[in-house]
Amino acid sequence: MKYIASVILLVSLSSCGLFSTREPELPTVTSNSQIPATTPDILFINFKSSIEAKVLDNYLACFADPSFISKKFTFTASAAATVQFPVLSYWGIEAERQYFNNLKTISLTGNSITLSLTNKVNTPLGDSSIYQVDYALNVITKDQSITGDYKGTAQFKIYLDKRNQWVIGSWEDTRKSEQRSWSDLKGRLY
């Protein structure tokens, strides 16, 4: 009787897979990983992809970090937007964080933000560079008054930090004609 109970117990344990190996789990991979910005072009690829994917950490990694460079990030808004949104006069990295979080919050899920950077002009200055682009930013949000196109010219002063990576130290926004600019979007979402 003892022998039969032992056999039944052994058969039931082996049939439930207790001693079998399982398939290993795939490692957690984020599709929003960023390439180290060892060139200005990679910096702006990261910048564009972080905005379109709405990944705050990747977005902020594009800007000067006082841990790695003595520069402090500054943003100079278009003149018309500064008049309408005085907060833009005192814009720094924390304002950038708040604006981007608010943009993420009101954006629709999926591909609701697209950014096009054209007419790029890169003027190298050794361990810094001036990078000017025309941009067209399209956002689709829960707020129809914010949804739409924002166009202008951005001039970025970029630097090599202690990690030998390019980062944005300053950003100057210029509105094109009567169109809404990126400054307008930042002012509305702060």
FENRA-V12978 format. One record per backbone hydrogen bond with DSSP energy under -0.5 kcal/mol. CO is the residue of the C=O (numbers start at 1). NH is the residue of the N-H. Records with the same first field share a line. If there is no record, write none. Layout:
CO = NH / NH
This chain:
1 = 5
2 = 6
3 = 7
4 = 8
5 = 9
6 = 10
7 = 11
8 = 12
9 = 13
10 = 14
11 = 15
12 = 16
13 = 18
14 = 17
17 = 20
27 = 29
30 = 33
36 = 38
37 = 166
39 = 43
40 = 44
41 = 45
42 = 46
43 = 47
44 = 48
45 = 49
46 = 50
47 = 51
48 = 52
49 = 53
50 = 54 / 55
54 = 56
55 = 59
56 = 60
57 = 61
59 = 62
60 = 63
62 = 168
64 = 66
65 = 68 / 69
68 = 162
74 = 171
75 = 77
76 = 173
78 = 82
79 = 83
80 = 84
81 = 85
85 = 88
86 = 89
87 = 90
88 = 91
91 = 75
92 = 96
93 = 97
94 = 98
95 = 99
96 = 100
97 = 101
98 = 102
99 = 103
100 = 104
101 = 105
102 = 106
103 = 107
106 = 142
110 = 112
112 = 140
114 = 138
116 = 118 / 136
118 = 134
121 = 123 / 132
122 = 124
123 = 130
125 = 127
127 = 160
128 = 125
129 = 131 / 158
130 = 123 / 132
131 = 156
132 = 121
133 = 154
134 = 118
135 = 152
136 = 116 / 138
137 = 150
138 = 114
139 = 141 / 148
140 = 108
142 = 144
143 = 146 / 147
148 = 139
150 = 137
151 = 176
152 = 135
153 = 174
154 = 133 / 156
155 = 172
156 = 131 / 158
157 = 169 / 170
158 = 129
159 = 161 / 167
161 = 164
165 = 161
167 = 159 / 169
168 = 64
169 = 74
170 = 157
171 = 76
172 = 155
174 = 153
175 = 177
176 = 179
180 = 151
181 = 185
182 = 186
183 = 187
184 = 188
185 = 189
186 = 190
